Amino acid sequence: MNWKAIVLGGLAYYVTAFVVSMAGGVFIHEGVLDEAYRATESFWRPELVQDPPDMAALMPMWITTGIITSFILAGIYMVFRGALRGPAWQRGLKFGIAMWLWGACLMAAWSGVFNLPSKIWIWWGIDAAIYTIIGAIVLGIVAEKLAPSE
């Protein structure tokens, strides 16, 4: 296992996904889903239902969990990248699609438990597709530079 590729690839994935999700967040979370979020206030952390929302209070948790899960994702990629064909960006793309599909399956299952509008689940899935796939492409490229596949 190449720890350098896991750590640096995971960080590259995290930074890319974070930047992409922040760009999309303005459109999706503050735009398209704003009304749905207001209608389901009891589901959200108190920091998010304040006016204005206190995003800074949640950033330490979001950053910590994001980095940890990015390292895990990079570790999974390093285990399975040999099964993927094509140049590094294409292997990352395939991995990103697979991880997004897995996440979409989980969201579909959770939608049967949490009584949130379908609009939220659908837009969360779209958002996740964008940042997961783009982040995984970057992960594939960085991992290949740090630990060339054979």
Rosetta silent file (secondary structure, phi, psi, omega in degrees, C-alpha in Angstrom):
SEQUENCE: MNWKAIVLGGLAYYVTAFVVSMAGGVFIHEGVLDEAYRATESFWRPELVQDPPDMAALMPMWITTGIITSFILAGIYMVFRGALRGPAWQRGLKFGIAMWLWGACLMAAWSGVFNLPSKIWIWWGIDAAIYTIIGAIVLGIVAEKLAPSE
SCORE:     score description
SCORE:     0.000 S_00000001
   1 L     0.000  128.996 -179.456    0.000    0.000    0.000 S_00000001
   2 L   -93.628  101.096 -175.541    1.444    3.363   -1.004 S_00000001
   3 H   -67.596  -31.816  178.225    0.671    5.704    1.913 S_00000001
   4 H   -62.607  -44.305  178.799    2.006    8.746    0.112 S_00000001
   5 H   -66.666  -35.826  179.264   -0.517    8.223   -2.689 S_00000001
   6 H   -68.249  -47.177 -177.368   -3.296    7.633   -0.164 S_00000001
   7 H   -69.611  -53.476 -177.533   -2.532   10.745    1.882 S_00000001
   8 H   -71.902  -36.988  175.129   -1.702   13.138   -0.961 S_00000001
   9 H   -65.759  -40.180  176.880   -4.263   11.616   -3.330 S_00000001
  10 H   -63.501  -41.986  177.365   -6.869   11.802   -0.576 S_00000001
  11 H   -64.983  -40.508  177.743   -6.030   15.447    0.061 S_00000001
  12 H   -62.324  -42.987  176.558   -6.208   16.195   -3.682 S_00000001
  13 H   -60.472  -48.286 -176.703   -9.622   14.502   -3.815 S_00000001
  14 H   -60.048  -50.319 -177.913  -10.808   16.412   -0.746 S_00000001
  15 H   -61.075  -45.373 -179.879   -9.691   19.848   -1.940 S_00000001
  16 H   -62.443  -50.268 -178.836  -11.162   19.289   -5.405 S_00000001
  17 H   -62.276  -39.643  179.922  -14.472   17.922   -4.109 S_00000001
  18 H   -62.636  -48.547 -178.911  -14.709   20.699   -1.501 S_00000001
  19 H   -62.906  -45.890 -179.897  -14.149   23.491   -4.035 S_00000001
  20 H   -63.848  -42.265 -179.229  -16.565   21.954   -6.541 S_00000001
  21 H   -67.137  -35.011  177.076  -19.218   21.353   -3.852 S_00000001
  22 H   -66.372  -38.963  178.303  -18.923   24.947   -2.602 S_00000001
  23 H   -65.615  -43.810  178.917  -19.423   26.258   -6.131 S_00000001
  24 H   -73.531  -26.017 -177.748  -22.469   24.042   -6.636 S_00000001
  25 H   -60.499  -35.780  179.378  -23.737   24.713   -3.134 S_00000001
  26 H   -62.012  -45.303 -179.330  -24.721   28.260   -3.975 S_00000001
  27 H   -72.466  -49.149 -172.808  -26.946   27.057   -6.808 S_00000001
  28 H   -79.141  -57.391 -170.938  -28.229   23.830   -5.227 S_00000001
  29 H   -81.308  -31.933  178.904  -28.384   24.388   -1.467 S_00000001
  30 H   -96.975   -7.168 -178.092  -29.017   28.123   -1.343 S_00000001
  31 H  -116.310  -84.936 -173.506  -31.139   28.174   -4.481 S_00000001
  32 H   -56.111  -42.202 -174.174  -32.985   25.112   -5.724 S_00000001
  33 L   -97.228    0.842 -175.924  -33.368   23.450   -2.302 S_00000001
  34 H   -54.248  -49.488 -178.622  -33.824   26.533   -0.107 S_00000001
  35 H   -63.904  -42.318  179.226  -37.602   26.192    0.117 S_00000001
  36 H   -64.317  -38.170  177.241  -37.428   22.414    0.726 S_00000001
  37 H   -64.895  -41.944  179.964  -34.889   22.950    3.515 S_00000001
  38 H   -64.278  -35.227 -179.396  -37.106   25.562    5.165 S_00000001
  39 H   -73.982  -14.309 -177.421  -40.072   23.180    5.009 S_00000001
  40 L  -124.481   36.611 -174.217  -38.059   20.446    6.780 S_00000001
  41 H   -53.429  -32.068 -176.321  -36.241   22.530    9.443 S_00000001
  42 H   -65.630  -16.186  179.314  -36.617   19.871   12.141 S_00000001
  43 H   -82.222  -18.904 -168.163  -34.176   17.625   10.268 S_00000001
  44 L  -100.810  152.982  176.774  -31.253   20.080   10.273 S_00000001
  45 L   -58.841  146.823 -178.809  -28.679   21.017   12.865 S_00000001
  46 H   -54.854  -34.395 -179.964  -29.538   24.173   14.827 S_00000001
  47 H   -61.556  -27.556 -176.451  -26.559   25.977   13.275 S_00000001
  48 H   -86.995  -17.845 -178.820  -28.120   25.567    9.822 S_00000001
  49 H  -100.859    2.416  173.635  -31.567   26.943   10.672 S_00000001
  50 L   -69.514  162.723  176.195  -30.294   30.173   12.215 S_00000001
  51 L  -121.979  104.233    1.518  -30.699   33.373   10.248 S_00000001
  52 L   -81.617  161.503  178.040  -28.103   33.576    8.821 S_00000001
  53 L   -59.854  144.156 -179.620  -26.896   29.958    9.056 S_00000001
  54 L   -97.759   74.032 -178.221  -23.718   29.492   11.117 S_00000001
  55 H   -63.340  -34.902 -177.710  -21.705   27.430    8.640 S_00000001
  56 H   -60.624  -31.993  179.801  -18.430   28.294   10.406 S_00000001
  57 H   -66.734  -27.723 -178.283  -19.578   26.403   13.512 S_00000001
  58 H   -95.075  -14.417 -177.238  -19.890   23.205   11.482 S_00000001
  59 H   -55.604  -43.041  179.179  -16.730   23.576    9.389 S_00000001
  60 H   -56.853  -42.418  178.758  -14.431   21.794   11.889 S_00000001
  61 H   -68.764  -44.609 -178.645  -16.672   18.697   11.788 S_00000001
  62 H   -63.172  -42.021 -179.844  -17.194   18.907    8.025 S_00000001
  63 H   -67.874  -45.068 -179.995  -13.470   19.306    7.322 S_00000001
  64 H   -60.689  -51.392 -179.491  -12.452   16.517    9.714 S_00000001
  65 H   -66.362  -35.417  178.895  -14.963   13.995    8.377 S_00000001
  66 H   -63.902  -43.249 -179.760  -14.246   15.087    4.799 S_00000001
  67 H   -68.938  -45.352  179.509  -10.503   14.533    5.125 S_00000001
  68 H   -59.741  -47.153 -179.087  -10.858   11.200    6.932 S_00000001
  69 H   -69.366  -28.153  175.706  -13.323    9.858    4.367 S_00000001
  70 H   -66.965  -38.544  175.427  -11.120   11.159    1.531 S_00000001
  71 H   -63.950  -42.048  178.244   -8.202    9.112    2.882 S_00000001
  72 H   -62.502  -46.314  179.141  -10.469    6.055    3.066 S_00000001
  73 H   -60.024  -42.912  178.725  -11.695    6.677   -0.484 S_00000001
  74 H   -64.772  -38.336  176.552   -8.105    7.046   -1.729 S_00000001
  75 H   -62.951  -42.562  177.283   -7.163    3.791    0.022 S_00000001
  76 H   -63.062  -42.918  178.333  -10.050    1.991   -1.664 S_00000001
  77 H   -58.466  -45.242 -178.446   -8.983    3.473   -5.003 S_00000001
  78 H   -62.985  -31.966  177.971   -5.412    2.224   -4.533 S_00000001
  79 H   -71.276  -40.453 -171.976   -6.706   -1.295   -3.848 S_00000001
  80 H  -100.291   -6.841 -174.163   -9.000   -1.389   -6.887 S_00000001
  81 H   -62.431  -28.130  177.955   -7.249    0.809   -9.470 S_00000001
  82 H   -63.914  -21.360  179.346   -5.492   -2.222  -10.986 S_00000001
  83 H   -85.124   -8.350 -178.353   -8.912   -3.533  -12.009 S_00000001
  84 L  -100.046  143.201 -178.271   -9.625   -0.331  -13.946 S_00000001
  85 L  -108.230  155.582  175.532   -8.366    0.231  -17.484 S_00000001
  86 L   108.633  178.892  177.514   -7.265    3.360  -19.296 S_00000001
  87 L   -66.349  168.441 -174.439   -5.155    6.396  -18.466 S_00000001
  88 H   -54.706  -44.729 -178.199   -5.116    7.727  -14.905 S_00000001
  89 H   -63.171  -35.761 -178.108   -7.894   10.280  -15.440 S_00000001
  90 H   -73.057  -37.771  175.292  -10.124    7.581  -16.959 S_00000001
  91 H   -63.938  -41.468  176.238   -9.506    5.140  -14.100 S_00000001
  92 H   -61.825  -41.984  177.744  -10.380    7.969  -11.698 S_00000001
  93 H   -59.385  -48.713  179.801  -13.526    8.698  -13.690 S_00000001
  94 H   -61.330  -42.370  178.123  -14.625    5.053  -13.571 S_00000001
  95 H   -64.459  -43.298  178.799  -13.901    4.876   -9.856 S_00000001
  96 H   -60.615  -41.785  177.631  -15.791    8.133   -9.249 S_00000001
  97 H   -63.784  -43.305  179.242  -18.837    6.837  -11.105 S_00000001
  98 H   -62.378  -43.701  179.942  -18.726    3.593   -9.120 S_00000001
  99 H   -67.346  -37.970  177.293  -18.436    5.451   -5.800 S_00000001
 100 H   -64.936  -43.392  178.748  -21.226    7.824   -6.775 S_00000001
 101 H   -61.027  -40.378  176.996  -23.495    4.903   -7.721 S_00000001
 102 H   -61.682  -46.223  178.185  -22.755    3.272   -4.364 S_00000001
 103 H   -63.334  -38.724  178.465  -23.603    6.527   -2.587 S_00000001
 104 H   -64.240  -36.785  176.366  -26.770    6.939   -4.680 S_00000001
 105 H   -63.682  -41.958  177.328  -27.853    3.448   -3.627 S_00000001
 106 H   -63.416  -43.588  178.223  -27.367    4.429    0.019 S_00000001
 107 H   -60.835  -40.081  178.743  -29.348    7.639   -0.498 S_00000001
 108 H   -62.095  -41.521  178.242  -32.152    5.640   -2.108 S_00000001
 109 H   -66.332  -43.874 -179.891  -32.233    3.342    0.912 S_00000001
 110 H   -64.903  -29.082 -179.722  -32.150    6.268    3.364 S_00000001
 111 H   -64.781  -19.741  175.504  -35.008    7.950    1.495 S_00000001
 112 L   -83.675   -7.263 -179.196  -37.176    5.094    2.740 S_00000001
 113 L  -109.239  -46.693 -177.463  -36.234    5.956    6.332 S_00000001
 114 L   -95.343  127.269 -175.133  -35.969    9.753    6.418 S_00000001
 115 L   -83.924   66.448  176.225  -39.100   11.631    5.426 S_00000001
 116 L  -106.633  149.804  179.394  -37.451   14.238    3.221 S_00000001
 117 L   -60.004  146.900  178.266  -38.896   15.374   -0.104 S_00000001
 118 H   -56.406  -32.338  179.328  -37.705   13.523   -3.196 S_00000001
 119 H   -56.281  -40.338  179.180  -36.442   16.850   -4.528 S_00000001
 120 H   -65.343  -48.692 -178.405  -33.776   16.905   -1.787 S_00000001
 121 H   -60.774  -42.689 -178.305  -32.598   13.351   -2.486 S_00000001
 122 H   -63.817  -47.432 -178.486  -32.451   13.962   -6.236 S_00000001
 123 H   -70.312  -33.555  173.572  -30.465   17.199   -5.946 S_00000001
 124 H   -62.475  -39.189  178.158  -28.143   15.688   -3.327 S_00000001
 125 H   -64.949  -41.505  177.728  -27.502   12.877   -5.809 S_00000001
 126 H   -63.653  -47.153  178.989  -26.752   15.344   -8.608 S_00000001
 127 H   -58.157  -48.090 -179.357  -24.453   17.349   -6.323 S_00000001
 128 H   -63.035  -37.847  178.482  -22.650   14.196   -5.171 S_00000001
 129 H   -59.814  -45.486 -175.896  -22.212   12.999   -8.760 S_00000001
 130 H   -64.721  -54.651 -174.940  -20.495   16.216   -9.750 S_00000001
 131 H   -75.066  -30.303  178.442  -18.045   16.541   -6.855 S_00000001
 132 H   -69.086  -45.957 -176.977  -17.377   12.802   -6.456 S_00000001
 133 H   -68.801  -45.501  179.440  -16.588   12.201  -10.108 S_00000001
 134 H   -64.734  -43.227  177.423  -14.449   15.323  -10.567 S_00000001
 135 H   -60.951  -39.245 -179.408  -12.616   14.639   -7.281 S_00000001
 136 H   -70.010  -32.519  175.226  -11.988   11.019   -8.302 S_00000001
 137 H   -62.270  -45.755  178.377  -10.522   12.090  -11.650 S_00000001
 138 H   -63.356  -42.473  176.941   -8.037   14.278   -9.762 S_00000001
 139 H   -56.731  -46.197 -179.915   -7.364   11.402   -7.337 S_00000001
 140 H   -59.719  -42.076 -179.526   -6.594    9.094  -10.275 S_00000001
 141 H   -67.812  -46.559 -178.680   -4.145   11.578  -11.779 S_00000001
 142 H   -65.711  -44.225  179.952   -2.375   12.345   -8.478 S_00000001
 143 H   -60.685  -38.383  179.798   -2.165    8.677   -7.452 S_00000001
 144 H   -66.680  -37.894  178.724   -0.597    7.785  -10.813 S_00000001
 145 H   -68.331  -36.644 -176.922    2.060   10.486  -10.431 S_00000001
 146 H   -84.509  -31.848 -178.075    2.926    9.366   -6.888 S_00000001
 147 L  -144.665   81.463 -177.352    2.670    5.613   -7.410 S_00000001
 148 L   -54.728  135.878  178.165    2.708    4.652  -11.100 S_00000001
 149 L   -75.904  156.213 -176.647    0.623    1.573  -11.855 S_00000001
 150 L   -91.337    0.000    0.000    2.369   -1.365  -13.417 S_00000001
